[in-house]
Amino acid sequence: MAEHSDILIVIGPASSPVKKGDLAALGLGKAASEKTGGAFDALVLGPHAAEAAAEVAPHGARTVFTLDHPDLATYTAEAYARAAHAFLDGRTYRLIAAATSSSTREYLPRLAVRLDAPMASDVLALDDIALDDVAAGDGTATFTRAVFVGNLLSTVELSGALAIATCRASEFDPPETGAASPVEAVALSDASLAHPRKKFVSTSQAKTERPELTEAEVVVTAGRGTKGPDKGIPLAEELADLLGAALGSTRAVVDAGWLPNEFQVGQTGKIIAPKLYIAIGVSGAIQHLAGMRNSKTIVAINKDPEAPIFEVADFGLVADLFEAVPELIAKVRELRREA
């Protein structure tokens, strides 16, 4: 039975291989359990829970629980919130957390309402967590969040016996691997988790052979300076393919219809932190920087020496991308032939 000092990390809908963000959430679980003196468990939800649990097990959780149900086969926020709520019946945790994603943005707030618990979204750090009086439920959990597109950091304090949070994957490292934790399958007695008046219809998603944007170690991003799908976009695609990289874009590129919105990096797109980020024709609007500024190495190619992207770039090339990128592609091809 979980205690007031324990932490629960929720992973779902689960995938195999497990997403980097979900492994990062385990890092938050480890850090929080060290502060409370308890342990952290993992709850893996969905049809791929068993496969994902095998990958999660070496990362230090006390127990990895798996939960599948017919209503979890296709994602709906109501079903996943109800599944997590049903799992928690009879179990007590100090903090419930998950990686920030389009899914957890939907179903974690629903879970918070069901549990009448305060919630902080997209946190960057756990500052403190304590429970002074278990019987009275007096406690606080303090987090750091980015506000105003990352220009300011705010401190958020949640009061009560239980707190809920989603964390930004780029800010937490997965725990080191070791001996595999026990994996325990959980069965639900509930006949239905689905909302009676809501059903999944279909998913429309662009198909690509490239790595997923949020999982890629290398990302090549096309900005407005690429001048369209018949001009610079193919150069960005060719470089991405040579490097085995994901392709990204700015909002201006998406708004112009040059690339689908699932390629967008930024405040209203995807927040990523790859090992290498190559920005081609990207000016560096503050909304875009919010989505990639934590990349380990940033390379920018732009003919405007005053472009804001150079303020965060580790390496900047002031040049016409239509000359520089073909030269870069040729050099990469040459190095690959030599290898």
Contacts in CASP RR format, 6 or more apart in sequence:
PFRMAT RR
TARGET T0000
AUTHOR 0000-0000-0000
METHOD contacts of the structure
MODEL  1
MAEHSDILIVIGPASSPVKKGDLAALGLGKAASEKTGGAFDALVLGPHAA
EAAAEVAPHGARTVFTLDHPDLATYTAEAYARAAHAFLDGRTYRLIAAAT
SSSTREYLPRLAVRLDAPMASDVLALDDIALDDVAAGDGTATFTRAVFVG
NLLSTVELSGALAIATCRASEFDPPETGAASPVEAVALSDASLAHPRKKF
VSTSQAKTERPELTEAEVVVTAGRGTKGPDKGIPLAEELADLLGAALGST
RAVVDAGWLPNEFQVGQTGKIIAPKLYIAIGVSGAIQHLAGMRNSKTIVA
INKDPEAPIFEVADFGLVADLFEAVPELIAKVRELRREA
1 90 0 8 1.000
1 91 0 8 1.000
1 92 0 8 1.000
2 8 0 8 1.000
2 41 0 8 1.000
2 91 0 8 1.000
2 92 0 8 1.000
2 93 0 8 1.000
3 38 0 8 1.000
3 92 0 8 1.000
4 92 0 8 1.000
4 93 0 8 1.000
4 94 0 8 1.000
4 131 0 8 1.000
4 134 0 8 1.000
4 161 0 8 1.000
5 33 0 8 1.000
5 36 0 8 1.000
5 37 0 8 1.000
5 38 0 8 1.000
5 94 0 8 1.000
5 131 0 8 1.000
6 33 0 8 1.000
6 36 0 8 1.000
6 38 0 8 1.000
6 39 0 8 1.000
6 40 0 8 1.000
6 41 0 8 1.000
6 62 0 8 1.000
6 92 0 8 1.000
6 93 0 8 1.000
6 94 0 8 1.000
7 29 0 8 1.000
7 32 0 8 1.000
7 33 0 8 1.000
7 36 0 8 1.000
7 38 0 8 1.000
7 39 0 8 1.000
7 40 0 8 1.000
7 41 0 8 1.000
7 93 0 8 1.000
7 94 0 8 1.000
7 95 0 8 1.000
7 96 0 8 1.000
7 97 0 8 1.000
8 40 0 8 1.000
8 41 0 8 1.000
8 42 0 8 1.000
8 43 0 8 1.000
8 88 0 8 1.000
8 91 0 8 1.000
8 93 0 8 1.000
8 95 0 8 1.000
8 96 0 8 1.000
8 97 0 8 1.000
9 25 0 8 1.000
9 26 0 8 1.000
9 28 0 8 1.000
9 29 0 8 1.000
9 40 0 8 1.000
9 41 0 8 1.000
9 42 0 8 1.000
9 43 0 8 1.000
9 61 0 8 1.000
9 97 0 8 1.000
9 98 0 8 1.000
10 42 0 8 1.000
10 43 0 8 1.000
10 45 0 8 1.000
10 84 0 8 1.000
10 96 0 8 1.000
10 97 0 8 1.000
10 98 0 8 1.000
10 104 0 8 1.000
10 108 0 8 1.000
11 18 0 8 1.000
11 22 0 8 1.000
11 25 0 8 1.000
11 42 0 8 1.000
11 43 0 8 1.000
11 44 0 8 1.000
11 45 0 8 1.000
11 52 0 8 1.000
11 56 0 8 1.000
11 98 0 8 1.000
11 99 0 8 1.000
12 22 0 8 1.000
12 44 0 8 1.000
12 45 0 8 1.000
12 46 0 8 1.000
12 80 0 8 1.000
12 98 0 8 1.000
12 103 0 8 1.000
12 104 0 8 1.000
13 45 0 8 1.000
13 46 0 8 1.000
13 47 0 8 1.000
13 48 0 8 1.000
13 72 0 8 1.000
13 75 0 8 1.000
13 80 0 8 1.000
13 103 0 8 1.000
14 22 0 8 1.000
14 44 0 8 1.000
14 45 0 8 1.000
14 46 0 8 1.000
14 47 0 8 1.000
14 48 0 8 1.000
14 49 0 8 1.000
14 51 0 8 1.000
14 52 0 8 1.000
14 53 0 8 1.000
15 48 0 8 1.000
15 52 0 8 1.000
16 48 0 8 1.000
16 51 0 8 1.000
16 52 0 8 1.000
16 55 0 8 1.000
17 55 0 8 1.000
18 52 0 8 1.000
18 55 0 8 1.000
18 56 0 8 1.000
19 99 0 8 1.000
19 101 0 8 1.000
19 169 0 8 1.000
19 214 0 8 1.000
19 215 0 8 1.000
20 169 0 8 1.000
20 174 0 8 1.000
20 214 0 8 1.000
20 215 0 8 1.000
21 99 0 8 1.000
21 101 0 8 1.000
21 169 0 8 1.000
21 214 0 8 1.000
22 52 0 8 1.000
22 56 0 8 1.000
22 98 0 8 1.000
22 99 0 8 1.000
23 56 0 8 1.000
23 59 0 8 1.000
23 174 0 8 1.000
24 99 0 8 1.000
24 167 0 8 1.000
24 169 0 8 1.000
24 170 0 8 1.000
24 171 0 8 1.000
24 172 0 8 1.000
24 173 0 8 1.000
24 174 0 8 1.000
25 97 0 8 1.000
25 98 0 8 1.000
25 99 0 8 1.000
25 167 0 8 1.000
25 169 0 8 1.000
25 172 0 8 1.000
26 40 0 8 1.000
26 42 0 8 1.000
26 56 0 8 1.000
26 59 0 8 1.000
26 60 0 8 1.000
26 61 0 8 1.000
26 174 0 8 1.000
26 175 0 8 1.000
27 59 0 8 1.000
27 172 0 8 1.000
27 173 0 8 1.000
27 174 0 8 1.000
27 175 0 8 1.000
28 97 0 8 1.000
28 126 0 8 1.000
28 165 0 8 1.000
28 167 0 8 1.000
28 172 0 8 1.000
29 40 0 8 1.000
29 95 0 8 1.000
29 97 0 8 1.000
30 40 0 8 1.000
30 60 0 8 1.000
30 175 0 8 1.000
31 126 0 8 1.000
31 172 0 8 1.000
32 40 0 8 1.000
32 94 0 8 1.000
32 95 0 8 1.000
32 97 0 8 1.000
32 126 0 8 1.000
32 129 0 8 1.000
33 39 0 8 1.000
33 40 0 8 1.000
35 126 0 8 1.000
35 128 0 8 1.000
35 129 0 8 1.000
35 130 0 8 1.000
36 94 0 8 1.000
36 95 0 8 1.000
36 129 0 8 1.000
36 130 0 8 1.000
36 131 0 8 1.000
39 61 0 8 1.000
39 62 0 8 1.000
40 60 0 8 1.000
40 61 0 8 1.000
40 62 0 8 1.000
41 61 0 8 1.000
41 62 0 8 1.000
41 63 0 8 1.000
41 64 0 8 1.000
41 65 0 8 1.000
41 93 0 8 1.000
42 53 0 8 1.000
42 56 0 8 1.000
42 61 0 8 1.000
42 63 0 8 1.000
42 64 0 8 1.000
42 65 0 8 1.000
42 181 0 8 1.000
43 65 0 8 1.000
43 67 0 8 1.000
43 84 0 8 1.000
43 87 0 8 1.000
44 52 0 8 1.000
44 53 0 8 1.000
44 56 0 8 1.000
44 64 0 8 1.000
44 65 0 8 1.000
44 66 0 8 1.000
44 67 0 8 1.000
45 67 0 8 1.000
45 68 0 8 1.000
45 72 0 8 1.000
45 80 0 8 1.000
45 83 0 8 1.000
45 84 0 8 1.000
46 67 0 8 1.000
46 68 0 8 1.000
46 69 0 8 1.000
46 72 0 8 1.000
46 73 0 8 1.000
47 68 0 8 1.000
47 72 0 8 1.000
47 73 0 8 1.000
49 66 0 8 1.000
49 67 0 8 1.000
49 68 0 8 1.000
50 66 0 8 1.000
50 68 0 8 1.000
50 183 0 8 1.000
50 185 0 8 1.000
53 64 0 8 1.000
53 66 0 8 1.000
53 183 0 8 1.000
54 180 0 8 1.000
54 183 0 8 1.000
56 64 0 8 1.000
56 181 0 8 1.000
57 64 0 8 1.000
57 180 0 8 1.000
57 181 0 8 1.000
57 182 0 8 1.000
57 183 0 8 1.000
58 177 0 8 1.000
58 178 0 8 1.000
58 179 0 8 1.000
58 180 0 8 1.000
58 181 0 8 1.000
59 174 0 8 1.000
59 175 0 8 1.000
59 176 0 8 1.000
59 177 0 8 1.000
59 178 0 8 1.000
59 181 0 8 1.000
60 175 0 8 1.000
60 177 0 8 1.000
60 178 0 8 1.000
60 181 0 8 1.000
61 181 0 8 1.000
62 181 0 8 1.000
63 181 0 8 1.000
63 182 0 8 1.000
63 183 0 8 1.000
63 184 0 8 1.000
64 181 0 8 1.000
64 182 0 8 1.000
64 183 0 8 1.000
64 184 0 8 1.000
65 87 0 8 1.000
65 183 0 8 1.000
65 184 0 8 1.000
65 185 0 8 1.000
65 186 0 8 1.000
66 183 0 8 1.000
66 184 0 8 1.000
66 185 0 8 1.000
66 186 0 8 1.000
67 83 0 8 1.000
67 87 0 8 1.000
67 185 0 8 1.000
67 186 0 8 1.000
67 188 0 8 1.000
68 185 0 8 1.000
69 79 0 8 1.000
69 83 0 8 1.000
69 188 0 8 1.000
69 190 0 8 1.000
69 193 0 8 1.000
71 79 0 8 1.000
71 83 0 8 1.000
71 192 0 8 1.000
71 193 0 8 1.000
71 194 0 8 1.000
72 79 0 8 1.000
72 80 0 8 1.000
72 83 0 8 1.000
72 193 0 8 1.000
74 200 0 8 1.000
75 103 0 8 1.000
75 200 0 8 1.000
76 194 0 8 1.000
76 195 0 8 1.000
76 198 0 8 1.000
76 199 0 8 1.000
76 200 0 8 1.000
77 103 0 8 1.000
77 106 0 8 1.000
77 107 0 8 1.000
77 110 0 8 1.000
78 107 0 8 1.000
78 110 0 8 1.000
78 193 0 8 1.000
78 194 0 8 1.000
78 195 0 8 1.000
78 198 0 8 1.000
79 193 0 8 1.000
79 194 0 8 1.000
79 195 0 8 1.000
80 103 0 8 1.000
80 107 0 8 1.000
80 193 0 8 1.000
81 107 0 8 1.000
81 108 0 8 1.000
81 110 0 8 1.000
81 111 0 8 1.000
81 114 0 8 1.000
82 114 0 8 1.000
82 190 0 8 1.000
82 193 0 8 1.000
83 188 0 8 1.000
83 193 0 8 1.000
84 96 0 8 1.000
84 107 0 8 1.000
84 111 0 8 1.000
85 111 0 8 1.000
85 114 0 8 1.000
85 115 0 8 1.000
86 188 0 8 1.000
86 190 0 8 1.000
86 193 0 8 1.000
87 186 0 8 1.000
87 188 0 8 1.000
88 96 0 8 1.000
88 115 0 8 1.000
93 162 0 8 1.000
94 129 0 8 1.000
94 131 0 8 1.000
94 141 0 8 1.000
94 161 0 8 1.000
94 162 0 8 1.000
94 163 0 8 1.000
95 129 0 8 1.000
95 141 0 8 1.000
95 162 0 8 1.000
95 163 0 8 1.000
95 164 0 8 1.000
95 165 0 8 1.000
96 108 0 8 1.000
96 111 0 8 1.000
96 115 0 8 1.000
96 117 0 8 1.000
96 162 0 8 1.000
96 163 0 8 1.000
96 164 0 8 1.000
96 165 0 8 1.000
97 164 0 8 1.000
97 165 0 8 1.000
97 166 0 8 1.000
97 167 0 8 1.000
98 104 0 8 1.000
98 108 0 8 1.000
98 166 0 8 1.000
98 167 0 8 1.000
99 166 0 8 1.000
99 167 0 8 1.000
99 169 0 8 1.000
100 121 0 8 1.000
100 122 0 8 1.000
100 166 0 8 1.000
100 167 0 8 1.000
100 168 0 8 1.000
100 169 0 8 1.000
100 271 0 8 1.000
101 166 0 8 1.000
104 166 0 8 1.000
105 121 0 8 1.000
105 166 0 8 1.000
108 119 0 8 1.000
108 121 0 8 1.000
108 164 0 8 1.000
108 166 0 8 1.000
109 119 0 8 1.000
109 121 0 8 1.000
111 164 0 8 1.000
112 118 0 8 1.000
112 119 0 8 1.000
112 164 0 8 1.000
115 162 0 8 1.000
115 164 0 8 1.000
117 160 0 8 1.000
117 162 0 8 1.000
117 163 0 8 1.000
117 164 0 8 1.000
118 158 0 8 1.000
118 159 0 8 1.000
118 160 0 8 1.000
118 163 0 8 1.000
118 164 0 8 1.000
119 158 0 8 1.000
119 163 0 8 1.000
119 164 0 8 1.000
119 165 0 8 1.000
120 141 0 8 1.000
120 143 0 8 1.000
120 145 0 8 1.000
120 156 0 8 1.000
120 158 0 8 1.000
120 163 0 8 1.000
120 164 0 8 1.000
120 165 0 8 1.000
120 166 0 8 1.000
121 145 0 8 1.000
121 165 0 8 1.000
121 166 0 8 1.000
122 145 0 8 1.000
122 146 0 8 1.000
122 166 0 8 1.000
122 167 0 8 1.000
122 168 0 8 1.000
123 143 0 8 1.000
123 144 0 8 1.000
123 145 0 8 1.000
123 156 0 8 1.000
123 165 0 8 1.000
123 166 0 8 1.000
123 167 0 8 1.000
123 168 0 8 1.000
123 171 0 8 1.000
124 143 0 8 1.000
124 144 0 8 1.000
124 145 0 8 1.000
124 146 0 8 1.000
124 153 0 8 1.000
124 167 0 8 1.000
124 168 0 8 1.000
124 171 0 8 1.000
125 143 0 8 1.000
125 144 0 8 1.000
125 171 0 8 1.000
126 141 0 8 1.000
126 142 0 8 1.000
126 143 0 8 1.000
126 165 0 8 1.000
127 142 0 8 1.000
127 143 0 8 1.000
127 144 0 8 1.000
127 155 0 8 1.000
128 140 0 8 1.000
128 141 0 8 1.000
128 142 0 8 1.000
129 140 0 8 1.000
129 141 0 8 1.000
129 142 0 8 1.000
129 163 0 8 1.000
130 139 0 8 1.000
130 140 0 8 1.000
130 141 0 8 1.000
131 137 0 8 1.000
131 138 0 8 1.000
131 139 0 8 1.000
131 160 0 8 1.000
131 161 0 8 1.000
132 138 0 8 1.000
132 139 0 8 1.000
133 139 0 8 1.000
134 161 0 8 1.000
137 160 0 8 1.000
137 161 0 8 1.000
138 159 0 8 1.000
138 160 0 8 1.000
138 161 0 8 1.000
139 159 0 8 1.000
139 160 0 8 1.000
139 161 0 8 1.000
140 157 0 8 1.000
140 158 0 8 1.000
140 159 0 8 1.000
140 160 0 8 1.000
141 157 0 8 1.000
141 158 0 8 1.000
141 163 0 8 1.000
141 165 0 8 1.000
142 155 0 8 1.000
142 156 0 8 1.000
142 157 0 8 1.000
142 158 0 8 1.000
143 155 0 8 1.000
143 156 0 8 1.000
143 158 0 8 1.000
143 165 0 8 1.000
144 153 0 8 1.000
144 154 0 8 1.000
144 155 0 8 1.000
144 156 0 8 1.000
145 153 0 8 1.000
145 154 0 8 1.000
145 156 0 8 1.000
146 152 0 8 1.000
146 153 0 8 1.000
146 154 0 8 1.000
146 168 0 8 1.000
146 290 0 8 1.000
147 153 0 8 1.000
147 154 0 8 1.000
149 267 0 8 1.000
149 286 0 8 1.000
149 287 0 8 1.000
149 289 0 8 1.000
149 290 0 8 1.000
150 290 0 8 1.000
151 286 0 8 1.000
168 271 0 8 1.000
169 214 0 8 1.000
169 271 0 8 1.000
169 273 0 8 1.000
170 271 0 8 1.000
170 272 0 8 1.000
170 273 0 8 1.000
170 294 0 8 1.000
171 294 0 8 1.000
205 262 0 8 1.000
206 260 0 8 1.000
206 262 0 8 1.000
206 263 0 8 1.000
208 247 0 8 1.000
210 216 0 8 1.000
210 240 0 8 1.000
210 241 0 8 1.000
210 244 0 8 1.000
210 245 0 8 1.000
210 246 0 8 1.000
210 247 0 8 1.000
211 217 0 8 1.000
211 244 0 8 1.000
211 245 0 8 1.000
211 246 0 8 1.000
212 246 0 8 1.000
213 219 0 8 1.000
213 246 0 8 1.000
213 247 0 8 1.000
213 248 0 8 1.000
213 262 0 8 1.000
213 263 0 8 1.000
213 265 0 8 1.000
213 270 0 8 1.000
213 272 0 8 1.000
214 270 0 8 1.000
214 272 0 8 1.000
215 246 0 8 1.000
216 245 0 8 1.000
216 246 0 8 1.000
216 272 0 8 1.000
216 274 0 8 1.000
217 245 0 8 1.000
217 274 0 8 1.000
217 275 0 8 1.000
217 276 0 8 1.000
218 240 0 8 1.000
218 243 0 8 1.000
218 244 0 8 1.000
218 245 0 8 1.000
218 246 0 8 1.000
218 274 0 8 1.000
218 275 0 8 1.000
218 276 0 8 1.000
218 277 0 8 1.000
218 278 0 8 1.000
219 240 0 8 1.000
219 245 0 8 1.000
219 246 0 8 1.000
219 247 0 8 1.000
219 248 0 8 1.000
219 265 0 8 1.000
219 272 0 8 1.000
219 274 0 8 1.000
219 276 0 8 1.000
219 277 0 8 1.000
219 278 0 8 1.000
219 292 0 8 1.000
219 295 0 8 1.000
220 236 0 8 1.000
220 239 0 8 1.000
220 240 0 8 1.000
220 243 0 8 1.000
220 245 0 8 1.000
220 246 0 8 1.000
220 247 0 8 1.000
220 248 0 8 1.000
220 278 0 8 1.000
220 280 0 8 1.000
221 236 0 8 1.000
221 247 0 8 1.000
221 248 0 8 1.000
221 249 0 8 1.000
221 250 0 8 1.000
221 265 0 8 1.000
221 277 0 8 1.000
221 278 0 8 1.000
221 279 0 8 1.000
221 280 0 8 1.000
221 282 0 8 1.000
221 292 0 8 1.000
222 232 0 8 1.000
222 233 0 8 1.000
222 236 0 8 1.000
222 247 0 8 1.000
222 248 0 8 1.000
222 249 0 8 1.000
222 250 0 8 1.000
222 253 0 8 1.000
222 258 0 8 1.000
222 259 0 8 1.000
222 280 0 8 1.000
222 281 0 8 1.000
222 282 0 8 1.000
223 249 0 8 1.000
223 250 0 8 1.000
223 252 0 8 1.000
223 253 0 8 1.000
223 279 0 8 1.000
223 280 0 8 1.000
223 281 0 8 1.000
223 282 0 8 1.000
223 283 0 8 1.000
224 250 0 8 1.000
224 252 0 8 1.000
224 253 0 8 1.000
224 256 0 8 1.000
224 281 0 8 1.000
224 282 0 8 1.000
224 283 0 8 1.000
225 232 0 8 1.000
225 280 0 8 1.000
225 281 0 8 1.000
225 282 0 8 1.000
225 283 0 8 1.000
225 302 0 8 1.000
225 321 0 8 1.000
226 232 0 8 1.000
226 233 0 8 1.000
226 235 0 8 1.000
226 236 0 8 1.000
226 253 0 8 1.000
226 258 0 8 1.000
226 280 0 8 1.000
226 281 0 8 1.000
226 321 0 8 1.000
228 253 0 8 1.000
228 256 0 8 1.000
228 258 0 8 1.000
229 258 0 8 1.000
229 259 0 8 1.000
231 322 0 8 1.000
232 280 0 8 1.000
232 321 0 8 1.000
232 322 0 8 1.000
232 325 0 8 1.000
233 253 0 8 1.000
233 258 0 8 1.000
233 259 0 8 1.000
235 280 0 8 1.000
235 321 0 8 1.000
235 322 0 8 1.000
235 325 0 8 1.000
235 326 0 8 1.000
235 329 0 8 1.000
236 247 0 8 1.000
236 248 0 8 1.000
236 280 0 8 1.000
236 325 0 8 1.000
237 247 0 8 1.000
238 329 0 8 1.000
239 245 0 8 1.000
239 278 0 8 1.000
239 280 0 8 1.000
239 325 0 8 1.000
239 328 0 8 1.000
239 329 0 8 1.000
239 332 0 8 1.000
240 246 0 8 1.000
240 247 0 8 1.000
242 329 0 8 1.000
242 332 0 8 1.000
242 333 0 8 1.000
242 336 0 8 1.000
243 276 0 8 1.000
243 278 0 8 1.000
243 332 0 8 1.000
245 276 0 8 1.000
245 278 0 8 1.000
246 274 0 8 1.000
247 259 0 8 1.000
247 263 0 8 1.000
248 259 0 8 1.000
248 263 0 8 1.000
248 264 0 8 1.000
248 265 0 8 1.000
249 258 0 8 1.000
249 259 0 8 1.000
249 263 0 8 1.000
249 264 0 8 1.000
249 265 0 8 1.000
250 264 0 8 1.000
250 265 0 8 1.000
250 266 0 8 1.000
250 282 0 8 1.000
250 283 0 8 1.000
250 284 0 8 1.000
250 285 0 8 1.000
250 288 0 8 1.000
251 264 0 8 1.000
251 266 0 8 1.000
251 268 0 8 1.000
251 269 0 8 1.000
251 285 0 8 1.000
251 287 0 8 1.000
251 288 0 8 1.000
252 285 0 8 1.000
253 259 0 8 1.000
253 263 0 8 1.000
253 264 0 8 1.000
254 260 0 8 1.000
254 261 0 8 1.000
254 263 0 8 1.000
254 264 0 8 1.000
261 269 0 8 1.000
264 270 0 8 1.000
265 271 0 8 1.000
265 272 0 8 1.000
265 288 0 8 1.000
265 291 0 8 1.000
265 292 0 8 1.000
266 287 0 8 1.000
266 288 0 8 1.000
266 289 0 8 1.000
266 290 0 8 1.000
266 291 0 8 1.000
266 292 0 8 1.000
267 287 0 8 1.000
267 288 0 8 1.000
267 290 0 8 1.000
267 291 0 8 1.000
268 287 0 8 1.000
269 291 0 8 1.000
270 291 0 8 1.000
271 290 0 8 1.000
271 291 0 8 1.000
271 292 0 8 1.000
272 291 0 8 1.000
272 292 0 8 1.000
272 295 0 8 1.000
273 292 0 8 1.000
273 294 0 8 1.000
273 295 0 8 1.000
273 296 0 8 1.000
274 295 0 8 1.000
274 296 0 8 1.000
275 295 0 8 1.000
275 296 0 8 1.000
275 297 0 8 1.000
276 295 0 8 1.000
276 296 0 8 1.000
276 297 0 8 1.000
276 299 0 8 1.000
277 292 0 8 1.000
277 295 0 8 1.000
277 297 0 8 1.000
277 298 0 8 1.000
277 299 0 8 1.000
278 299 0 8 1.000
278 300 0 8 1.000
278 301 0 8 1.000
279 292 0 8 1.000
279 298 0 8 1.000
279 299 0 8 1.000
279 300 0 8 1.000
279 301 0 8 1.000
279 302 0 8 1.000
279 309 0 8 1.000
279 313 0 8 1.000
280 301 0 8 1.000
280 321 0 8 1.000
280 325 0 8 1.000
281 301 0 8 1.000
281 302 0 8 1.000
281 321 0 8 1.000
282 288 0 8 1.000
282 300 0 8 1.000
282 302 0 8 1.000
282 307 0 8 1.000
282 309 0 8 1.000
283 302 0 8 1.000
283 304 0 8 1.000
283 307 0 8 1.000
283 308 0 8 1.000
283 309 0 8 1.000
284 307 0 8 1.000
284 308 0 8 1.000
284 309 0 8 1.000
285 308 0 8 1.000
286 308 0 8 1.000
289 308 0 8 1.000
289 309 0 8 1.000
289 312 0 8 1.000
292 298 0 8 1.000
293 312 0 8 1.000
297 314 0 8 1.000
297 315 0 8 1.000
298 309 0 8 1.000
298 312 0 8 1.000
298 313 0 8 1.000
298 314 0 8 1.000
298 315 0 8 1.000
299 313 0 8 1.000
299 314 0 8 1.000
299 315 0 8 1.000
299 316 0 8 1.000
299 317 0 8 1.000
300 307 0 8 1.000
300 309 0 8 1.000
300 310 0 8 1.000
300 313 0 8 1.000
300 315 0 8 1.000
300 316 0 8 1.000
300 317 0 8 1.000
301 316 0 8 1.000
301 317 0 8 1.000
301 319 0 8 1.000
301 321 0 8 1.000
301 324 0 8 1.000
301 325 0 8 1.000
301 328 0 8 1.000
302 309 0 8 1.000
302 310 0 8 1.000
302 316 0 8 1.000
302 317 0 8 1.000
302 318 0 8 1.000
302 321 0 8 1.000
303 318 0 8 1.000
303 319 0 8 1.000
303 320 0 8 1.000
303 321 0 8 1.000
304 318 0 8 1.000
305 318 0 8 1.000
310 316 0 8 1.000
310 318 0 8 1.000
317 324 0 8 1.000
END
